[in-house]
Amino acid sequence: MIGCLVQQGVAPDGPVEAGRTLRFVFLRVVSAKNLGQRLSVTIRLFVSGRFATRLSDQGPFEPGGSSMRQYENKTPSGTAEVAVPALADQPRQGALAGWLVMAAATLLTACGGSELAEPESSGTPLRVRLMTGEQFSNTMADIFGADISNAVPAPLPPLTRTDGLLASGAASVGLTSDQAQQLQQAATAIAAKVVDKKHRDFLIPCKPESLTEPDNLCATEFLKETGRLLYRRPLDEMHVSVLADVAADGALQTDDFYAGLAVALEVMLISPEVIFIVESSEPDPDNPGQERLDAFTLASRLSFFLWNSAPDAELLDAAENGELDTEDGLARTVERMLSSSRLEDGLRAFFDDMMEFDDFASLAKDPVVYPTVTGATLADAREQTLRTVIDHVLIRDLDYRDLFTTRNTFMSMNLAAIYGVPTNNGWVPYEFPEDSKRAGLLTQVSFLAAHSHSVRSSPTLRGKALRELFLCQVVPPPPPDVDFSLLEDAGDVATARERIDIHTTNPSCAGCHLITDPIGLALENFDGAGNYREKENNVVIDTTGVLDGVNYGDPDGLAVALRDHEKLPTCLVNRAYAYGTGGPVDMRSDREVLEFFEARFVEQGYKVKDLLRDIATSQVFKQVRPGNRSEAVVASASSIVQSHLARTPN
């Protein structure tokens, strides 16, 4: 195969670089790792009636394997096994990224190679995760309307970031009693608005026989239809009957049909099966002995992945009629979802999470040092980057890597003063000129301001953020006794480069700072708010640096080095897969499928929509690890339901 590449004139120099390329071709591991012990977690479900079920959650794989990974490539003549050296984190020279694209194309065309095939996988664990506040609000807006959703603050607690994503930490978050009370209050407010005179005529599909008495027929029609959307699956007759009884009791207590219906709706809104995303499985008829997500769970996983909201009626219909059980039906459904305007909501949520924009909620700058940077300015900085991302990867469907070198963005009045450009009211497209020092996400105010201190810039924070957000590398936190005053903008030492020498020359600090500070120094032309500057304390700023063996002289050079870094696409693939499946990546079990998705990402020109399509239609996306089957799984939320039962009319 390497000989074929040589003939095409695109082969790399040396066995290490050849091994890197084979990584994208030979994707299937012959031997599986040993399974670790399963964790047995007992969790309770409270819905009108009370019952408990047990979930046996698949634990992590035991460490294993050697420095050689066995891959196989299916060919018409049989299976050829190739031993590929484990890839160390070695520097990658600039042209390799382009070479890999050429190599992939050559293998699939000039060399007549077979198409990439998804490797076998044990699938993902069944997961139970709390909705995010945004997902709850989106769901309420989709079912009841934006005016109702906007009038009620999202009641769910903040999540814990795990492996770079809040989405991955959703499975480890519960509700405190105070948060349960907030959810109760939100449910009461939403239910009251749904049945008020302004909304009832178009949200409730029937009219009662009497406004002052129960109407079981009308209540059942509303509860069955709305319950299907809230629970993301059809409710059985017993469940609907219990809810209708709650509505009838409420109507008798209040002499008001709609007040009783509001009580029943409130019961649904605080149900654990509504506020938690609950996954259930079933035997896979196409693969005896294996489990797959049931159709309604798959619909939810697809919807929260691509739309950041609950499934719509059409997606639930596809689950109910078996369309999601076939490859063609799933492909048609995913294509509809990718073509929907709601995909923008999903992509915004994903990149907002990946870039840790939740930090903007507490971000502030010293008004004395940066008087023009207000809360509105920082909110616009966040919005600018999200608009840039959506325009680039969704509207224009461009190479993801070029986000870090593009000069196209959007500008608002609040940001114009920092960027030093003229603009009109509202958001307008803007392209920085070729001689501008602004290019790509790293030179936008969102990145520069978020990864600085309140009174000054920080090469360390910026370098750390680049590695963690875009390369998925972990940088340890600073020691608890670190003296940040050494890096104040004012002082006897003129520049940040001189000030951080104490870090890179001190043995106790150098280990971490040598992998962050040289990166961040390239961005020292931008102060802690993102304003451009040529000098610091009247000394010309030196922006030379190095990123994993690639030298550069200015921010543009850093942007190119990041764009061409081998870990940039790897990181995005890992984050997208974890985000879509609702939990952190386990490289001991997920490595092969992640390498497959990365190979496809490279092959298709680094297009984000294609990556989403590949993940959503893959076998691993719907496959469940053996031993994870559960008829009904939900996190314990007894305090919520008990709180409701205590005030439900008898």
N, C-alpha and C positions, 0 to 999 in steps of 0.2 A: 504494500500500500504506500509506504514511503517512497518506493521506487516510482510509483505512479505520480506522486506529487513532484518528485524531482523532474520527471519528464515534462510536467506542466510548468516547471520553472517557479514553483511557489513553495518548495520545501524549506523548512527552517534550518538554522545552523545548530547542529549538535543533538544528541539524544535526549537531553532534558526538554528542549523545545519541541522535539518530535513527540515526546511523551505527553506534553501538555495538549497537543492537538489530538492525540489518540484518546485523551480523556473525553473529548466531545463525540467520539465515534463508538468506542467499545464501552457500552454502558451497563451491561448486565453482569452482576456478580454471581459467580457459580455457587459459592457456599454462603449459607446464611449464618448470622451470629446467634449465640445462645440467648434464649429468652430469660429475662430477669423475673424476679418474683412479682406477682400481681398484688396490687394494693386493693384490699376489699374495703369499700367505703359505703356505710349505711346512710342513706339519705331519705328524707320523708317527703311525701306529697300530701298536701292538704288542699283539696278542692271540695266544696260543699260537703261531700262525704270524705272521710279520712281513711287513708290506707298508706302503707309503707312498702317500698320495694328496695331491693339491694342491687347495687351496681358493682360489678367486678371490673375494676379499671386496670387496663394493661400498664404495667410498670415499664421502666426503661430497659433496653437491652443491656446485657453485661458487656463490658469492654472486651474487645477481642480483635482478631485479625493480625495481619503482619504488615511489613512495610511494602509488600507486593500485593496489589489488588488484581484479582482475576476478572477480566471482562470477556464477554463473548459477543461475536458479531454474527447474526444469522445470515447465511448466504444460501443461494440455491443449491450449492453442493454440500451443505452441511454446516456444522458449527465449528468455528475456529476460535481457540482460546489464545489470548495474548496477555502476557504478564507485563503490567505497566508499573514503573516505580512510583511509589507514593510521592505526591507532588509537594515539595517543601514550599514555603512562602518565600520564593526567591524573586528578585527584582525582574520586572518585565520591561523589555525595551520597547520604545514607542511604537514601532511598526507592527508589533505582533498582533494587535487587535485586528487590524486590517487583514493581516495574513490569515488569521483564523477564518474570517468570512470567506476569503478566496479558497481556503482549503476545504471548507465545508461544501461550497458550491462545486469544487472540482470533484470531490468524492461522490457527489450525488449525480453528476452529469458526465464529465469527461471520463471518469474512471468507471462509470456504470455501477456505482455502489447502490445498495438497497436503502430504502428510506429508513429513517430513525424509527425504532419501535419502542414503545413504552415498556420498561422492564417490569418484571414481576415485583410485587410489593405486598407486605403484610397489611397495608392500609393504615388508617389512623385510629386512635382510640375513640370510643363514644365520648362526647363531651357535654357538659352542662355548664353554660356560661351565662353570666348576667348581661342583659342588654346594656349598651352604653346609653347615656342620657340622650345623645343625638339619635340613636336608633329608636328609642322610645318616642321621641318627639316626631321623627319621620313617620313612624307607624301610625301615631295618632293623626298626623296630617293626612296621610294617605287614606285612612278609613273615615275620618270625621271632618277633615278640612283644616287648612292652615290657620284659619282664624281661631279655631278651638285650640289647636296645638300651641300656637303662639301666645295664647292667653294664660297658659298654665306652664310654669317653669318645669324643666325636666327634673323629676324627683329622685333619680337614681344616683348612687354614690360614685365618686371618681374611682377609676380602676388603677391597678398596680401594673406598672410597665414591666414586662417580662421579655427578655431577649430582644429588646428594642421596640416592642409593640405593646400598646395598651390592649389591643385585641387578644394578644396571647395571654394576658393576665386576667381576662374576664372570667376564666374558669376558677380562679382562686379568690373571688370576691363575694362576700355575702352582704347581708343587711343588718345594720344595728337597729336597736329599738327606735331611735330617733329617726333614722332613715325610713323605717317601716311606717312611722307616723306621717312623715312627709309624703310617702307614696299613697297612704290612705287619703290624705287631704287632696292630693292631685287627682286621685280617682273620683272622689266626691265632686270636685269642681268640673272635671271633664263630663261625668255622667249628667250633672245638672245642666250643662250647656247643650249636650246632645238632645235632651228632651224639652228644652225651653221652646217658647213659641217661635223664636227666630230660626231654629234649626230642625225642629221635629218633622216638618212637612216634607223635607227632602232627605232626611237621614233615617226616618222610620217608614218602612214600606207599606204601612197600613194605618187605618184609623180605628180606634176602639169603638165598640157599640155605645159605650158610655164613658164620659170623662171622669166619673167618680167611682167606678166599679172595676173590678178585675175583668180582663178580656184575655182568656188563655190562648185563643187562636191567634190574635194579633201579637201578643207578647212572644209566643213561640216562634212566629215567623221572623220577628226582629232578632230574637236571641240566637236562633239557628243561623241566620245569615251573618250577623255581626260576629258571633262566636267563631264561625269558620275562619274569618279574617284575623281575629285576635289570637286564637289558639293555633292558627296556621295549619289547621286540619279540621275535618268535619267533627262535630260533637255527636256522641252517641245519644240515643233517645233518652236514656236515663238521665244523663247530664243536662240535656235541654229541659227535661221535665222538672228536675230539681230547681233549675234557674227560673222556670215559669212559676213554680210554687213560691219562690222568693218574691217574684214580682207581684203575684196575687196577694200574698201576705202584706207586702208593703202598701198595695193599693187599699186594702181593707183598713189598715192602720191609719192611713192619711186621707182616705176618701178621694184619692187622686190616682188615676191609672198611670199617668206619666211619672209621678213620684215613685210609685212601686217599680216601674220599669227601670228607673234610675238606680234603685237599690240593687236590682239584679245585674245591671251593667257594671256597677261598682264591684260586685263580687267577681265578675270576669276580669276587670282591670287589675285587681290585686292578686289574681291567681298566680301561683308560682309558674305554671305552664305558659303564662303570658309574659311575665317579666324576665323569665329565664329562657334561654334558647336551649331546648331540650332535644337531645338526639336519641333516636331509637333505631334499631336494626332489625333485619329479617334474614332468613337464609337466602343465599344467592342461587337461584335456580340454574344459572349458567356456569357456576363454579361450585360443585358439590363440596360440602365441608367448609365453605367460606361464608362470611356474612357481608351484607351490604346495608347502607342506609336505607330505611324505608322511603317511599317516594315523597312523602310529605316532609320528612327530615331533609332529604336532598333538596327539595324546593326551598326550604328555609336556608340551608347552607348556601345555595346559589344566590338567593336574594340578598342576604346580608353581606355576602362577598361582593357582588356586582352593584347592588343598589343601596346598601347600607340601610335597608328597611325590610319589613315583612313582605312575604309574597303577595302579589296582587291576585285577583280572582282568576285570571287567565292562567297564571302559573299553578295555582291550586287545582284548576281544572286539568291541566296537563299531568299533575301528579295523580289525580283521581282516576283519569281514564287510561293510565298506564303508559302515557307517552314518554315519561322520564325513564321508563324501564328499558327502552330500546336506544341503541346508539344514534339512529337517525332522528328519533324523537327528541332526545337530549340535545343533539346538535342544533335542531331547529329552534328549540326553546332558548338555548344559550345565544344563538344568533339574534333572536328577537330581543333578548335582554341587552346585548351589546349594541343594538341599534336604537334602544330606547333613550330618551333624554334623561332618564333616571341614572344612566351610567355615569353621568357627570357627578352626581351626588356620591356614588360609590367611589369613584376615583379621587374626588376631593377628600373624602374621609380617609382613604388609604394613605395618601401622601401626607395629609395632615398628621396622621398617626406616625408614619415613618419618619417624618422630619421633626417630631416632638413639638408640634406647634401648640399643644396644650400648655406649654410653659409660658405662652403669651398672656395667659390669664393673670399671672403674677409678675410679669416683666414690667419694669419701670426704670427710667433714667433720672439722674440727678438734675432737677430743673435749673440749677445754677450753672452746671457744666454744659448741659444740652437743653437750653430753654425752648427750642423749637420742637422737641420730641415730646409729644403728648400721647395720651392713651389712644386718641384717634389716629395719630401717626403710626403707632405700632400696630394697631388693628389693620390699617391699610397696608402695612408692610407684609403682614401675613396674607392678606387677600391678594396682593400683587403676585406673590410667588405662586399661590394656588391658581390664579388666572393664567400665569405663564405656563405652568405645568399642563393645565387642561388644554390650552390652545396648542401646545406642542405635541403632546402624546395622544390627544383625543381628536381635536378639531382638524389638525393638519397631519396627524398620524406619522410623526417623524421619529427618527432614531432617538431612543431614550438618552443615549450618551451625550447627544448634542445639547441637552438641557444645560450642560455645564460650560458651554462655549457660545450659546446663542446670544445675539444682541437684541433679540425681539422680546418685548415685555409689554406691560401696561402701566400707565401713569395716572396718579390722582393729584389733586391740588395739595393735599397734605404731604405727599412725598416729593413734589417738585422742588421744594426748597432744599431738601437734602441732596437730591441728585443734581441740582443746579440746572434744571431744564425748564422751559416754558411749557405750560399745558392749559387745557380748558377744564371747566367743571366736569365732575363725573370721571368715569374711567375711560381712557382713550388708549388705543394701541400706540406704542412708541418703540422706535428702533435706535439704539445707540450707534453713533458713527464709528467707523473702523478705527479711528485714532483715540477713541474713548478708552478709559481704563476699566470700564464696566463691560463684563461679558459673563453670562451664565449665572447660576443660582448663588455661587459663592460670593459674588459682589453685590448681591441684592441686600437691602437693609434688613430683611428678615433674618438672614444668616448672620450678618455682621453684628447687628444689635443684640440678637438673642444670645450670642456666644461671646459676650463681652461683659465687663463689670458695669456697675451703674455710673462710674465716673471715668472709665478708661477702657481702652481696647485690651484684648487678651490673646496673644499668640497661642498660649497653651489651650485655652478653651476652644478656640477656633480649630486648631489642629486636632484636638480630641474629638470635636464634633464631626469633622470631616471623616475621620477614621471610623467612628461609631455609626454615624447615620448612613453613610454612603458606601463604606467598605465592610460593614458588619464586624469590625474589629473591636475588641474590648480593651479600653485603657483604664487601668486601676485609678481609683480616686486619690486625691492628694492626702498626705499624712495629716492627722488632726491638728498638729502643731505648726503647720506651714505658715510662714510670715508673708502674707500677700502685700504688706506695705512696701516690700522691696520693689514692687512693680508699679508704684504710683507714677502717674504721668509727670508730676513735678519732682524735682530732686536734682542732686548733683550729677547723676548719670544721665546723659542726654537722650538716649533712645532705648526702646524696648529690647532691641537686639543686645545692647550692652548690659541691660539689667538682667536679662534671663541667662547670661553667661554663668551666673551663680548656680543655676539649675543644671545646666548641661556639663558643668565641670565638677560639681559636687557628686561624689559616687553614690550617695544615698538618694539623690534626685534624678541623676542622669538617665537611669534605666527607662523611666517613663517619658521624661521631657525630651529626650532625643528622638522619640517617635512622634511627638506632637509639635514642639516649638518650631523646628525648621519649616514645617508646613504653614503654621500660623503667621510666621514672619513675612511671608509673601503677601499677606493681606494687611500689613501695617500701614499701607497708604490710606486705609480707612479707619477712622477713629471708632470709639465705642458706640456711636450712633449710626455709623455708616457714611459719615461725611468724608469726602475725598481730601487728602492732604499730601503735599510733596515732602514736607519737613516735619520733624518733631523737635521742639526746643531749638529751632533754627539749624538743625542738622539734617541733611538730606537722608531720607530713609532708604536703607538697603533692603531690597525685597527679593534678593536671591535666595534660593533654597533647594531642597531635594525631597522628592517623594519616592521612597522605595527604589533608589538607584537612578531616578530620572531627575536631572538638574534643570532648573528654570531660573529666569531672571526677574519675573514680574508676575502679577496675578493672572495675566493671560497664559503664561507658561504653566502655572499651577493648574489652571482650568484644563489645558490640553493634557497634562500629565494625569489628571484624575479621569478625564474622558477616556483615555487609552488604558487605564489601569485594569488588569485582568479581574480584579475582585469587584469592580463596579457592577457588571451584569450579574455576577454570582450573588451579590448582596441583594439586588432587587428581586431576583428569582426566589431566594430564600425568604425574604420578607413577604412577597406576594403569596407564596405557598402557605406560610404560617398564618397570614391574615385570612386567607380563604378557608383554611381548615380549622381555624379557631384555637390554635394552640402552638406552642413553641416547636421548632424543628429539633428532631433528634437525629444527629448525623449518623449515628450507628445503625439506624433503621431507614432513614430517609435519603441517604446519600445518593443512591442510584437513581431514584426518581428525580431528585433535584438536578443531577447532572444531565438527565434526559431533558428536563424542562429548559435548562440553560442551553443545551445544544440546539434545541428548537428555537429558542430566543435568538441565538446567534444566527442560525440558518435563515430566519425570517427578517433579518435586518434590525434586530433590537426594537421591535414594535410592541408597545405595552398591551394594546388590544389583543394581539396575537398570543401574547403570554397568558393573558386572562382566559382566552378561549381554550388554550391548551390545558390549563389547570382545571377549568370548569368541566371540560368534557372528558377528562382522564378517568381511567379505572380507579386510580388511587384516591381520587377525590370522593368517590362514593363507597369505597371499600372500607370495611371495619375489621379491626384485628380480632381474631378468634377469642372467644371468652368474654366479649363485651356486650353480648346481646341483652337487651332489657325491654320489657313490655312498656314500662313507663318510668322514666328517670327524671328527677327534678331535685334541685337543691332545697334544703330545708328552709321553709319560710313560715314556720308555724306562728311566729309572732305577728305576722301580717294578717293571716287568716283569723287567728284568735281575736285580734283587735277588731276585725270586721264583725265576727260572730257575736262579739260582746254588744254590738250596737244594732245588729240586724233585728228588725221587728219580728216578734213571734206570732 
